[in-house]
Amino acid sequence: MVLDQFFRTKRSPALTESLRCGLASVSDYERRMCDTADSSVVDYCRGGAASERTVTQNRAAFDRLIIRPRCLQRIGGSRSLEVTSFGISYRMPIGIAPVALQCLAHPEGEKAMARAARTFGVPFVLSVLSSVSIEELAEAVPRAPKWFQLYVFKDRELTECLVRRAEKARFRALVVCVDTPAPGLSRSERRNPLTLPAKVTCANFVPNGNGSNGSNKAKSCSASVLDYVRSQLDPSLGWDAIRWLMSITSLPVIVKGILNRADALIAADVGVHGLIVSNSGGRQLDYAPAAIEVLPEIVHAVGNRVEVMLDSGVSQGTDAFKALAIGARMVFVGRAAVYGLAVNGQRGVEEVLDILKTELESTMLNAGCGTLADLTPQHVCHEVQLYYPAVAADPLRRSWRGESFRSDRYRSRDRQSNTETFDEETLQDAERGGVEHVGTRAENVSERVTFQQRSVDTPISDGPACPEVKHLLTKVAPTVVHHPPYRNVPLQLSVPRGIFRSNTNNLTKCNGNATTSGCPSEGNVKTARTVINRKDFSSRRVKSHSMHNLIAAENAERSYNN
């Protein structure tokens, strides 16, 4: 019994070859973690805010982007993944994002993660809510490229104390999260509350932690991590807090959590050194946009003023390729690295990084890119651009929000669409009629509405009009009819839909072979309701008249006959 308990809790330093053969992707490590870790830890690592729609959207947004490869690019031996950020060279453009309390996944926690980052020469971002203190990590992994993530707390002395400790421990950059005025709402944690083990705590806030200059400033962590975070997060912060943070340190300041073009411009004006486009992996705000969706507009807005990076949703080498091609300097992975940590500690993180590196190298080579400088936005496009190029003609690529092009048909006339449609049946009808040149018909919502309003009881002037009707129409005074405003009614012209139109052909055309005077059939003066198809108008001329004039003409003709 004692031996069973011993082997049940002991962690193997390395997976056997048979087990490692089944781990070929990040998703494989995720499944293995779900099978081996506690349910509360799984929910902590995988969970998101509220309904977790943002987490799902992060993955779906990457899937909607298509890679456009180039051929015969003379790549040769000039292949490299090296990237320079803030004057420091890294071996590949994939870093490890900040994740709190990593000792929940593995006893070595942040130490194992930092060692793996040192092995691959990539930056490791230590969370302020880490289970290993700043000084302990610097002592255990002194040569790892380390960044420090923090918040601007209500207690500014506490924030300054953390900055001084990071500077002394030779961290290379500060990453300040600006998207956390309050902690995100987690339904999974409410269903399955996370209980911290005795040895897992927020080490940077333990009073008797590893010696820091500001030990008297340190605060004790409460039993609940969320309660402690709520007590220190300051929703009243403004951009002056970023200026204050930049004024007290010489380290590069990177703002994390930007999802809006206006915020990116303000951050650039303030003078920050870098931006991380991020929704915190979907942990903060439900139904927030995916980071990769807003990356193009932010890169376009700030240009070369600041370095733009991305995290949230990166789980494959192709994801990194897409973000780098759009304009990101680097990408960061959080959950993927934690999955490897939970499965096999430091070696698991190294295996995950190796998978991402191999996938990125393969994608670049097959897309015709030897170095990161060869990646351009032309290597990536939205699926709408590829499959519906006329619809996605917007120069901003319709913000890559994944909107279906059919949604333009359900918008009001205040927002016109430039959708170009091609009617195959119209082309066939035109070919039968001997029409030689048929172009693409472009129409917007307001034109469709006008067509719908004016195509009711519209006469067709293919021949000479009856003299009697012409005489009656001249007696009727023209009146201006103000059509009611278009109410946002769905219109789908690609689907055959019938409209009612009065059969006024007998009133407007005469039969040249008729033996009687006047119109051939006086019994058809009363209009017959006929269902016609809107496509019947495609090959005929339609002369627009108001419905009011025609009704007045009919009434005048009845009184004339009587």
N, C-alpha and C positions, 0 to 999 in steps of 0.2 A: 504493500500500500504506500509506504513511504517512497519507494523507488518510482512507483507510477506517478506520484505527485511531483517528484523531482524532475523526471523526464518530461512531464507535461508542461512545466513552467520554464524549462531550460530552452534557450534559443540556440539553434545551430548557427555556427559562424558562416556557413555557406550552404546553399542549396545543393542537393545532389544533381548530377548531370541529367538524370531522367526528369526531374522536376523543372530544371532550367530550360529544357527543350520545349516545354509547353508555354514559355513566357517569351513571346516574340513581339509583343506590342505593349503599349501603356494600358490598353483595355484588359489585357491578360493579367497584368499586375493588379489592376483594380478588382477583377474577379477573384484573384487569389487572396487579396486582403479581405474581401467580404466573407470568404470562407474561413479565414483563420482568426480574424480579430473580433473583439467584442462588438456587440450591436451598437452600443453607445459610441464607441470609437469610430465605427463605420459611419454612423450618422453625423458625427462631428466632421469627419474628413470629406464626406460626399455632399453634405447638406447645403441648402441655400436658404434664401429669405422667403418666407411665406410659402407660396405655392411652387416655388423653385422654377418659375417660368424663365427667369433670366439665365439660370444654369442651362436649361434646355436651349434657349435662344443662342447662347454662346457657341454651342456645338453646331446648331443648324445654320448659323450665319457663315461659318467656315465652309460648310458643305455646299452652300449656294455659290461659292466662288470657284471658277473654272481656271485651270492653268493652261495658258497658250504657249506651247513650246516652239522654239526656233531650231532649225536644222543647219548642219554644216557651218558651225560657228568657229571652227579652228581653235578648239579649247586647248588641246595639247596637254602639256604638263603644268600649266599655270593655274592649277586648282588650289583654292585656299578658302578657309572659313574665318580667317582672322578679321577682327574688327577692333577699332579704336574708339574708346568712349572716355571722355573727360581726360584725355591725354594718356590713358593706360590701354595697353594692347591685351586683348583676350583671344583665346584660341578659337572660340566659336561664339556666335551671337545669341546664345541661349543661356540665361541666368536662372537662378533659383529665387523665387518670390518669397516674401515674408509669410510665415505661417506660425501662429501662436501655439505654444504648448506642444512641441513636437515629441516630447518624452511620452506622451500618450500613445504614440505609434510605436516607439522603440525606446529602450532604456537609455541609449546614448543620445537620442534626440538630435539637437542642433549640432553637436560635435560631429556625429557621423555625417550629417548633411554638409558641414563645412569641409570635412576631409574629402568628400566626393567632389565638391566644387574645386578644391585645390588640385585634385588629380587631373581634372579636365580643364583647368585654367579659366574658369568662368566665375562671375561675381555671385556671392551668396549674401542675401539680404536677411539680417537678423531682426526678428520682430521684437518690439519693446515688451510684448507680453510673452517672451520666450521662457522656457523652463530651465534655461542655462543663462547665467548672468553675463554681462558684457566682459568682465574681467576674466571669468572662467573660460569663456570661449577663446579669448585672445591668448590666454596661456596655453590652452590645449592645441590650438591650430594657429600659430603665429603668422605663418606665411600665406594664409588663404586670403584671396581678394574679398574683403568684407565691406558691406554697406550696412547702415543702421537705419531701421524704420522706426518712426516715432510719431506721436501726436503732439499738438500744442495743447497742453492740459490747462485747466483752470488755474492751477498753481504754476505760475511761470517760473518760480524758483526750482520746482521739481523738473520742469522741462529743460531749463538751463543746466541743471545738474546732470541730466542724462546726456546732454550734448558734450559737456566737458569730459565725462567718462568715455564717450565714444572717441573723442579726439585723443585722449590719452592712450586708449587701446589701439590707436592707429587704424581706425576705420577710414575708408577712403571717400565716403559720400553719405549724406543724410537724405533719407526718403521720408517725406512728411505726407501723411494721408490727410486729404482734405474732403473726403466723401463720407466722413463718419461723424456727423453731428450727434448721432445717437446710434446705439447698436442695432443691428438688423434683427427683425423678428423671425425666429426660427421655430417653425411648427414641429419639426422632427425632434428638436431638443425638448419641446414641451411634452411631446408624447413619450420620449425616452430621455429623461434628464441625465446630464453628464455629471458624474461624481468624480472629483479629482482624487487620485490616490494620495497617500500620505506624503510620498516623496516628490510629487509633481506640483509645482506652484510657480507663480510668476516671480522668478528669481531676482529680477531687477528691482523689485520692491520689497524684498525681505530685509528687515532692519539690520540683521547680523549677517548679511551676505558677504561675499568676498570683498575685501576692503575697497572702498571707494572714498574719494575725497569728500563726497557729500553724504556720508552715511547718516548724518543727522537730518538730512532732507528726505531720506528714503521713507517710503510709506509701506505699511503692511498690507498684504493682500487679504481681502475678505474671503469668506468661505465660498462665495459665489463670484466667479470671474465677471459675469455680466453685471452684477451689482457694483463691483469695483469700477468697471469701465464706465458705467453710467454716472458714477460719482465724480469722475474726473473729466469726461468729455464735455466740451464747451460748445453748445450750439450757437452762441452769440459771436463766434469768431468771424473776422473779416480778413481781407487781404492785407491789412496792416499787421496781422500776426505773422504773415510770411515775411514781410519786410523786417519785422523785429527779429525773427529767427535768422535771417541772413545777416543781420547786423551783429550778432553775437558769435558767429563762427566763420572760419575761413574755409570750411569744407564746401564742396559743391552741394547745393540744395536742389533736390528733385521733388517735384510735386506729383503725387500719385492719386489717381481717382478722377481725372479729367474726362468728361464725356460730352462737353459742349464747346462749340467753336468760340463762343464769347469768352468763356473761362480760359481757354487756351490763349487768346489774345491778351487778356488781362495778366495772366501769369508771365507771358513774354515781356509785357511792358514793365512788370514789377522787377524783372531781371533774374528770374530763376534760371538754373543751368540746364534743367531737363524736365520733360513731362513724361509721365507714364499713363497712357490711355488705358483705363481699367474700370471695371465695375466690381472689383474685389471678388471676382469669381462668382458673382451672383449672390453673395452673402449679405449685402447691404439692402438693396432696393429691388423689390420684385417688379417685373415688367420694365426694367431698365433696358436701354439698347445694348446690343452686343458691342464689345470694344472694337472688333474688326469692322463693324458697320460705320462707326463714326471716325475711324482712323483716317480715311481719305480727306475729309473736310478739315480735320485738325492739322494734318500735314500741309494741306494747301494754304491754311490760314497763317501758320507761323513760319513756314518756309525753312530757312536755314538759321533762324534766330536762336532756336534752342534745339536740343536733341530730343527726338520723340521716340519713345519706346512703348511697348504694349505687353500687357498680360491679360489673363482671363480667357479661358477656353482653349489654350494651346495644349494639344495632347498628341500631335503627330508632327513629323518633319515637314509634311506638306503645309501644315498650318503655319509653321515658322516661315516657310518659303513665301506664302501669300502675304503675310504681314511685312516681311522684309522688302518684297517687291513693291508694295504699296507705298512704303516710305519709312517704316520703323527702323531705328538703328539697331535695336535688340529686342528680344522677346523674353519673357520670364514664365516659368512653369511653377505652379504651387502644388496642386493636387497630384500631378504625375510624380513629382519627387517624393511626396508623402506616401504614395502607394508603394514605391520601391523601398522606402525606409521601413514601412510596416512589414513588408514581406521578408526583407533580408538585410536590414540595416544599411551600413555604408556601401556594401557591395550591391545591394539592391538599387540604391540611388545611382551608383556608377553604371549599372546595367541599363537603367532607364535613360540616363544621359547618353550612353552609347547608342541606344536604339534611336533616339532623336537625332543624334549626329549622323548616323548611317542613313537614315531616311532623308535628312536634309541634303547630304552629299549626293545621294542617288537622284533626288528630285532636281537639284541644280544641274547635274550632268545631263540628264535626259531632257531638260528644258533648254539646254544650250547655254548654260551659264557656268563659267569657270571660277569666278570670284563674286563676292557680294556686290562689287561695283557694276557687274554685268546685269544685275536684277533691275528691271524697270517696270513701271505700271502696265506696260503693254504685255507683260507675261501673265497677267491676271485679269480676268473680266468676270462680271456677274453673269449668272446663267441666263438672265433676261437679255443681256447684250448678245449672247451667243445664239440663242434660239429665237429671239424676237428682236432683231437689230433695229428695225424701224421704230419699235416702241421705246427702246432705251436710247433714243437719240439725244437725250438731255446731256449737256456737257459735264454736269456734275454727277453723271451716272445715277440720277434719281436717288442720290444719297445712299445707294446700296442698302435700302431698308427692306428689300425683299418684297415690296408691294407687288401684287399681281397687276399686270397691265390692264386687266379687266375692271379694276376698281375705278378707273377714270369714267366709266360709263354710269357710275352711280353718284357722281359728284354734281354739285349745283353749277349753274352757269357762271358763277363768279370765278370758278377755277376751271379754266378751259384746258383741255388736253390736246397735245399735238399728235395724237395717235393716228397713224396711217393704216388704213384697212384696204385689203385687196379682195374684191368680190369676184370669185371664179365664175359664178353663174352669169354675172354681167359680161364677163369676157366671152363666154360661150354664146350668149345672145348677140353680142356685137359681131362675133365672127360669122354667125348665121346671116346677119344683116349686111355683111360686106364692109364693115368698118375696118379700116386698115390700122389705125393708130388708137390704141387704148392705153391710157396712162393709169397711174395709181391714183385712186381717189382719196384725198385727204379731207377730213371733215372734223370739226370739233363739236363739243356738246351743244353749244348754242345754235349752230347750224342745224343740227338734228332736231332740236326743239322747234326752230322756225319751220323746218320742213314738215314736222308733224302738225303744227298749227295751221299751216297754209295749204296743206295737201287735201283738206276736207272740202268737198264740193268745188274742186278746181276744174274749170273748163279746159278742154284740149283744143287748141286751134290748129288742126291739121288741114282744114279746108275752109271755103268761104262760109261765113255765118249767114243765117237766115235773115232776110231783110226785115221780117216782122220783129224778130227778137232784137236785131240791131236797132230798129226804130224805138223799141221799148227801153233798151238800155240807155239810149241817149236822153230819154226823158227823166231817168232816175238821177237825182243829184248825188254825186260821189260823197261818201261819208268816210271819215277816218275812224277806224275801229282800233281801240287799244286792247291788245290781247292780254289776258291775265298773265301775271308772272309765272314762269315755269316753276312748278313744284317738283322737288327732287324725286321724280318717278323713274324707276329703272328702265332704261332703254337698251335693248340688245339688238342691234340691226343685223348682226350676223345670223340671228335666228329668224326664220320667216314669221312675221307677225302681220295679221290682217288689220286694216283700218276701214271704217265705213265711209263711203263716199256716194253722194247722190249721182245717179246716172243721168247727167244733163247733156249727154251727147246728142240726143234728139232735139234739144233746144238750140244747140250751137252749130249743128251741121245739117246741111240739106243733102238729099240724095239727088244727084244729077239726073238719074233715070226715072224719077217720079213723074207720073202723068198728072197728078193733081197739083193744084196750086198750094203754095205754103209748104209747111213741113209735112213729111210723109205720114206721120201718125200722130193725130191729135189726142188719141187715147193715152199716149204716154206722157202727157203733160205733167201728171202727178209723178213725182220722182220715185224711182224704185231703189231701195237700199241694197247696195251690192258690196260684197266683201272683196277687196282687191289686195294685192300684195305690194309692199313698198318698192320692191325691186322692179315692178313693171315700169316705174318712172325712169329707170336707168338709161333706156335707149330712146326716150321720147322727150320732146320739149314740153315744158310745163309753163304756162303763162299764169302768173299769180293774179288772182282777183279776190276780193274780200267776200266772205260768206254773206255779209249783209247785203251787198249789191245783188247777188244772185237770188236771194230770197225775195227781195223787193221786185226783181224782174219777174219772178214767177207769179207773185201776187198781182202785178200789173197786167200780165198776160191773161190771167183768169178773169179779171174785171173787163178786159178788152173783148174777150170771147163772149162774155155775157151781154 
